[in-house]
Amino acid sequence: MREFGYERVLDVSGAVVLLGADPDARFLGGGTNLVDLMKAGVERPALLVDITGLPLDGVEFSHDSGLRIGATVTNSDLAAHPDVRRHYPALSQAVLAGASGQLRNMATVGGNLLQRTRCGYFTDLSKPCNKRAPGSGCPALTGEHHNHAILGASEHCAATHPSDMAVALAAFDAVISYETAEGPGELPIADFYLPVGDTPHIETALPPGALITGVTLPPAPVAAHSRYRKVRERASYAFAIGSIAAALDVQDDVVREVRLAFGAVASRPWRARAAERVLTGGPANAEAFAAAADAELAAAEALPENGYKVTLMRNLVVAVLTELTEEASR
């Protein structure tokens, strides 16, 4: 076991200073991903900076400014918050679909955003992996890849992002706030996760040494009519093989507004903007929903063993949007 230091901080500026002083330091929230990676030898930090004591554990909502979530809010507290359940139900459902109750009690919002892929090659130090060791190769392309990406992958990496929460955040145009030694900054979630390209080891646009301080969801009345659906290989405590966050506003059988994001199909939460464009202003029926899904999935490049995800995601789009349409008509 490699020895490492431990520091507990009580203010944001102190946390940022500590991380900036040591490139091998890491922030520690709930530790539900980082500690696992340390045990596997994938992460080998020289210093852990414990941020659980920072005053970043609040959830605030207003109709004018939307939903503000602190970075150290636990997943359990986020999912149970009445304003989240009322105004962004898909977000609550997404969080509840992830991990076990014990892990949700520990895991934090900031850590959830930054969790690493669960690709078996990434966590196995005996195998090459461009995400872990740039330039070493991606054995998933010709090896085990049944749960790998069908959208946005490259010849360098086909891993998927594991977060359920981030899929819902992508559907609702979340903005991530952070702090650096140079001051605060913000990143829309559309820019937060980087395309995999030829640098799969660079996963986010966060500046070096940055600490995530919170997430803001802009006001979105359509979000109150939303749903998260996750498909997995067993009923509990499993990562998705496909998921969808959807919100729908239908009036007189016409789609006035729609939000769609896919999970477990790309290296980042996948905002389905092509499908949204097809649907907006058109009929709210199964045929239109299927056509929208086809428009989005036309860009899919499946590997030999994961082509089933194209059909799975098409069926998810139709099923979830149909359910939301039927609810709106009641």
C-alpha positions as CSV (number, residue, x, y, z in Angstrom):
1,M,0.0,0.0,0.0
2,R,1.3,3.4,-0.9
3,E,1.3,5.9,2.0
4,F,-0.7,9.1,1.5
5,G,-1.3,12.2,3.5
6,Y,-4.7,13.4,4.8
7,E,-5.9,16.9,5.4
8,R,-9.4,18.0,6.4
9,V,-10.4,21.5,5.3
10,L,-13.2,23.8,6.4
11,D,-13.1,26.5,3.8
12,V,-13.0,26.5,0.0
13,S,-9.9,28.6,-0.4
14,G,-7.9,26.4,1.9
15,A,-9.0,23.3,-0.1
16,V,-8.0,24.9,-3.4
17,V,-4.6,26.0,-2.0
18,L,-3.8,22.5,-0.7
19,L,-4.7,20.8,-4.0
20,G,-2.7,23.4,-6.0
21,A,0.4,22.8,-4.0
22,D,0.5,19.1,-4.9
23,P,-0.3,17.7,-8.4
24,D,-0.8,14.3,-6.8
25,A,-3.4,15.4,-4.3
26,R,-7.1,14.6,-4.7
27,F,-10.3,15.9,-3.2
28,L,-12.1,13.4,-1.0
29,G,-15.9,13.6,-0.7
30,G,-17.8,10.4,0.0
31,G,-15.0,8.4,-1.5
32,T,-17.3,5.9,-3.1
33,N,-15.4,5.9,-6.4
34,L,-12.0,7.3,-5.4
35,V,-11.3,4.8,-2.6
36,D,-12.3,1.9,-4.9
37,L,-9.8,3.2,-7.5
38,M,-7.1,3.5,-4.8
39,K,-7.7,-0.1,-3.8
40,A,-7.3,-1.2,-7.4
41,G,-4.1,0.9,-7.9
42,V,-5.6,3.1,-10.6
43,E,-5.5,6.2,-8.4
44,R,-2.4,6.7,-6.2
45,P,-2.8,10.1,-4.6
46,A,-0.1,11.5,-2.4
47,L,-2.6,13.6,-0.4
48,L,-6.3,13.4,0.2
49,V,-8.0,16.7,0.9
50,D,-11.2,15.9,2.8
51,I,-13.9,18.5,1.7
52,T,-16.9,17.0,3.6
53,G,-16.7,19.8,6.1
54,L,-17.1,22.6,3.6
55,P,-20.4,24.6,3.7
56,L,-21.5,23.3,0.3
57,D,-24.3,21.0,1.5
58,G,-27.4,23.0,0.7
59,V,-30.2,22.7,-1.8
60,E,-32.2,25.8,-2.7
61,F,-35.0,26.3,-5.2
62,S,-36.9,29.4,-6.5
63,H,-39.1,29.8,-9.6
64,D,-36.9,32.7,-10.7
65,S,-33.4,31.2,-10.4
66,G,-34.1,27.4,-10.5
67,L,-32.4,24.8,-8.4
68,R,-29.0,25.3,-6.7
69,I,-27.3,22.1,-5.4
70,G,-24.1,22.3,-3.2
71,A,-21.3,20.0,-4.2
72,T,-21.2,18.1,-0.9
73,V,-24.9,17.3,-0.9
74,T,-25.3,13.6,-0.6
75,N,-27.1,11.6,-3.2
76,S,-29.7,10.5,-0.7
77,D,-30.4,14.0,0.5
78,L,-30.7,15.3,-3.1
79,A,-33.1,12.5,-4.1
80,A,-35.3,13.1,-1.1
81,H,-35.5,16.9,-1.2
82,P,-39.1,17.9,-1.8
83,D,-38.2,20.7,-4.3
84,V,-36.2,18.2,-6.4
85,R,-39.0,15.6,-6.3
86,R,-41.6,18.2,-7.2
87,H,-39.9,20.3,-9.8
88,Y,-37.2,18.0,-11.3
89,P,-38.6,14.4,-10.6
90,A,-36.3,12.8,-13.2
91,L,-33.3,14.0,-11.2
92,S,-34.6,12.4,-8.1
93,Q,-35.4,9.2,-10.0
94,A,-32.0,9.1,-11.6
95,V,-30.2,9.4,-8.2
96,L,-32.4,6.7,-6.7
97,A,-31.6,4.4,-9.6
98,G,-27.9,4.6,-8.9
99,A,-26.0,2.4,-6.5
100,S,-27.3,1.2,-3.1
101,G,-28.8,3.1,-0.3
102,Q,-25.6,2.9,1.7
103,L,-23.6,4.3,-1.1
104,R,-26.1,7.1,-1.8
105,N,-25.8,8.1,1.9
106,M,-22.0,8.7,1.3
107,A,-21.7,9.8,-2.3
108,T,-21.7,13.5,-3.1
109,V,-23.0,15.5,-6.1
110,G,-19.5,16.8,-7.0
111,G,-18.0,13.3,-6.8
112,N,-20.9,11.8,-8.8
113,L,-20.1,14.2,-11.7
114,L,-16.4,13.2,-11.6
115,Q,-16.7,9.5,-11.2
116,R,-14.6,7.4,-13.6
117,T,-15.8,4.7,-16.1
118,R,-16.5,1.2,-14.9
119,C,-14.9,-0.3,-18.0
120,G,-13.1,-3.5,-16.8
121,Y,-10.0,-2.7,-18.8
122,F,-9.7,0.6,-17.0
123,T,-9.7,-0.9,-13.6
124,D,-7.4,-3.9,-14.5
125,L,-3.8,-2.8,-14.2
126,S,-2.7,-5.8,-16.2
127,K,-4.5,-4.6,-19.3
128,P,-3.7,-1.6,-21.5
129,C,-6.1,1.3,-21.4
130,N,-5.8,4.7,-23.1
131,K,-7.9,6.3,-20.4
132,R,-5.6,5.1,-17.6
133,A,-2.3,5.0,-19.6
134,P,-2.5,7.2,-22.7
135,G,-1.1,5.6,-25.8
136,S,-1.3,2.0,-24.5
137,G,-4.4,1.0,-26.6
138,C,-8.1,0.2,-26.1
139,P,-8.6,-3.6,-25.9
140,A,-12.4,-3.1,-25.5
141,L,-12.6,-2.5,-29.2
142,T,-11.9,-6.1,-30.0
143,G,-12.5,-7.6,-26.6
144,E,-15.4,-7.5,-24.1
145,H,-17.6,-4.5,-25.1
146,H,-21.2,-5.4,-24.8
147,N,-21.9,-2.5,-22.5
148,H,-19.7,0.0,-24.3
149,A,-20.4,3.2,-26.3
150,I,-22.4,3.4,-29.5
151,L,-22.2,7.2,-29.8
152,G,-19.3,9.5,-29.7
153,A,-16.6,6.8,-29.3
154,S,-13.3,6.8,-31.1
155,E,-10.5,4.4,-32.0
156,H,-8.9,5.3,-28.7
157,C,-11.7,4.6,-26.3
158,A,-15.2,3.1,-26.2
159,A,-15.9,3.4,-22.5
160,T,-19.2,4.8,-21.2
161,H,-19.8,7.3,-18.4
162,P,-21.5,5.6,-15.5
163,S,-23.4,8.4,-13.8
164,D,-27.2,8.3,-13.7
165,M,-27.5,11.7,-12.1
166,A,-25.4,13.4,-14.8
167,V,-27.9,12.2,-17.5
168,A,-30.7,14.1,-15.8
169,L,-28.5,17.1,-15.3
170,A,-27.7,17.1,-19.0
171,A,-31.4,17.1,-19.9
172,F,-32.0,20.2,-17.7
173,D,-29.0,22.2,-18.9
174,A,-27.1,22.2,-15.6
175,V,-24.3,24.6,-15.0
176,I,-21.3,23.4,-12.9
177,S,-19.7,26.0,-10.6
178,Y,-16.1,25.6,-9.5
179,E,-13.4,27.5,-7.6
180,T,-9.7,27.8,-8.5
181,A,-6.8,29.7,-7.1
182,E,-7.6,32.4,-9.7
183,G,-11.2,32.7,-8.6
184,P,-14.6,31.1,-9.4
185,G,-15.8,29.8,-12.8
186,E,-18.7,28.1,-14.4
187,L,-19.2,25.4,-17.1
188,P,-22.4,24.4,-18.8
189,I,-22.7,20.6,-18.6
190,A,-22.7,20.5,-22.4
191,D,-19.1,21.8,-22.2
192,F,-18.1,20.1,-18.9
193,Y,-17.5,16.6,-20.4
194,L,-15.1,16.5,-23.2
195,P,-15.5,14.4,-26.4
196,V,-13.4,11.3,-26.1
197,G,-11.4,12.0,-29.3
198,D,-7.7,11.0,-29.1
199,T,-7.3,12.1,-25.4
200,P,-9.7,9.9,-23.5
201,H,-7.7,10.5,-20.3
202,I,-8.8,14.1,-20.3
203,E,-12.4,13.7,-19.3
204,T,-13.6,17.2,-18.2
205,A,-12.9,20.8,-19.0
206,L,-12.3,21.7,-15.3
207,P,-9.1,23.7,-14.9
208,P,-6.3,21.9,-13.0
209,G,-6.8,22.1,-9.3
210,A,-10.4,23.2,-9.5
211,L,-13.0,22.3,-6.8
212,I,-16.6,21.8,-7.9
213,T,-18.7,24.0,-5.5
214,G,-22.2,23.4,-6.8
215,V,-24.6,22.7,-9.7
216,T,-27.4,25.0,-10.9
217,L,-30.4,23.9,-12.9
218,P,-32.0,26.9,-14.7
219,P,-35.8,27.4,-14.4
220,A,-37.5,24.8,-16.6
221,P,-41.3,24.3,-16.1
222,V,-41.2,21.3,-18.4
223,A,-38.9,19.6,-15.9
224,A,-41.9,19.0,-13.6
225,H,-43.2,16.6,-16.2
226,S,-40.1,14.4,-16.4
227,R,-39.0,10.8,-15.9
228,Y,-35.8,8.8,-15.7
229,R,-35.8,5.2,-16.9
230,K,-32.8,2.9,-16.5
231,V,-32.3,-0.5,-18.0
232,R,-29.8,-2.8,-16.3
233,E,-28.8,-6.4,-16.2
234,R,-30.1,-7.0,-12.7
235,A,-32.8,-5.3,-10.6
236,S,-30.5,-3.5,-8.2
237,Y,-27.1,-2.1,-7.6
238,A,-26.0,-2.3,-11.3
239,F,-24.9,0.2,-13.8
240,A,-27.1,1.0,-16.8
241,I,-26.9,-0.7,-20.2
242,G,-29.1,2.2,-21.4
243,S,-31.0,5.0,-19.7
244,I,-33.0,8.1,-20.6
245,A,-34.0,11.3,-18.9
246,A,-37.0,12.8,-20.6
247,A,-39.3,15.8,-20.0
248,L,-42.3,16.6,-22.2
249,D,-44.8,19.4,-22.6
250,V,-47.7,18.5,-24.8
251,Q,-50.7,20.6,-25.7
252,D,-53.5,19.6,-28.1
253,D,-51.5,16.5,-29.0
254,V,-48.5,18.7,-30.2
255,V,-45.1,18.7,-28.6
256,R,-44.4,22.2,-27.3
257,E,-41.1,21.4,-25.6
258,V,-39.1,18.3,-25.0
259,R,-35.8,17.4,-23.2
260,L,-34.0,14.1,-23.9
261,A,-30.7,12.8,-22.6
262,F,-29.3,9.3,-22.9
263,G,-27.0,7.4,-20.5
264,A,-24.7,4.4,-20.9
265,V,-24.3,5.0,-24.6
266,A,-21.3,7.4,-24.7
267,S,-18.3,8.6,-22.8
268,R,-20.5,11.4,-21.4
269,P,-24.2,12.0,-20.8
270,W,-25.6,12.3,-24.3
271,R,-28.0,15.1,-25.0
272,A,-30.3,14.0,-27.8
273,R,-30.7,17.3,-29.6
274,A,-31.4,15.8,-33.0
275,A,-34.4,13.9,-31.5
276,E,-35.5,17.1,-29.7
277,R,-35.5,19.1,-33.0
278,V,-37.5,16.4,-34.8
279,L,-40.2,16.3,-32.1
280,T,-40.6,20.0,-31.3
281,G,-43.8,21.3,-32.9
282,G,-44.8,17.9,-34.2
283,P,-47.3,15.3,-33.1
284,A,-47.1,13.5,-29.8
285,N,-47.5,9.9,-30.9
286,A,-45.5,6.7,-31.0
287,E,-44.6,7.1,-34.7
288,A,-43.1,10.5,-34.1
289,F,-41.3,9.4,-31.0
290,A,-39.7,6.5,-33.0
291,A,-38.8,8.8,-35.9
292,A,-37.1,11.1,-33.4
293,A,-35.1,8.3,-31.9
294,D,-34.0,7.1,-35.3
295,A,-32.8,10.6,-36.1
296,E,-30.6,10.6,-33.0
297,L,-29.4,7.1,-33.3
298,A,-28.5,7.5,-37.0
299,A,-25.0,8.5,-35.8
300,A,-24.6,5.3,-33.7
301,E,-21.5,3.2,-34.5
302,A,-22.0,0.0,-32.7
303,L,-19.3,-2.6,-32.0
304,P,-20.0,-6.3,-32.8
305,E,-21.5,-7.0,-29.4
306,N,-23.3,-3.9,-28.4
307,G,-25.6,-3.2,-31.4
308,Y,-28.6,-4.2,-29.2
309,K,-28.2,-0.7,-27.6
310,V,-29.6,1.0,-30.7
311,T,-32.8,-1.0,-30.5
312,L,-32.9,-0.6,-26.7
313,M,-32.6,3.2,-26.8
314,R,-35.2,3.5,-29.6
315,N,-37.7,1.5,-27.5
316,L,-36.9,3.6,-24.4
317,V,-37.6,6.8,-26.2
318,V,-40.9,5.6,-27.4
319,A,-42.0,4.0,-24.1
320,V,-41.0,6.9,-21.8
321,L,-42.4,9.7,-24.1
322,T,-45.6,7.7,-24.6
323,E,-46.0,7.4,-20.8
324,L,-45.4,11.2,-20.3
325,T,-47.9,12.0,-23.1
326,E,-50.6,9.8,-21.5
327,E,-50.0,11.4,-18.1
328,A,-50.4,14.9,-19.6
329,S,-53.8,13.9,-21.1
330,R,-55.3,12.8,-17.7
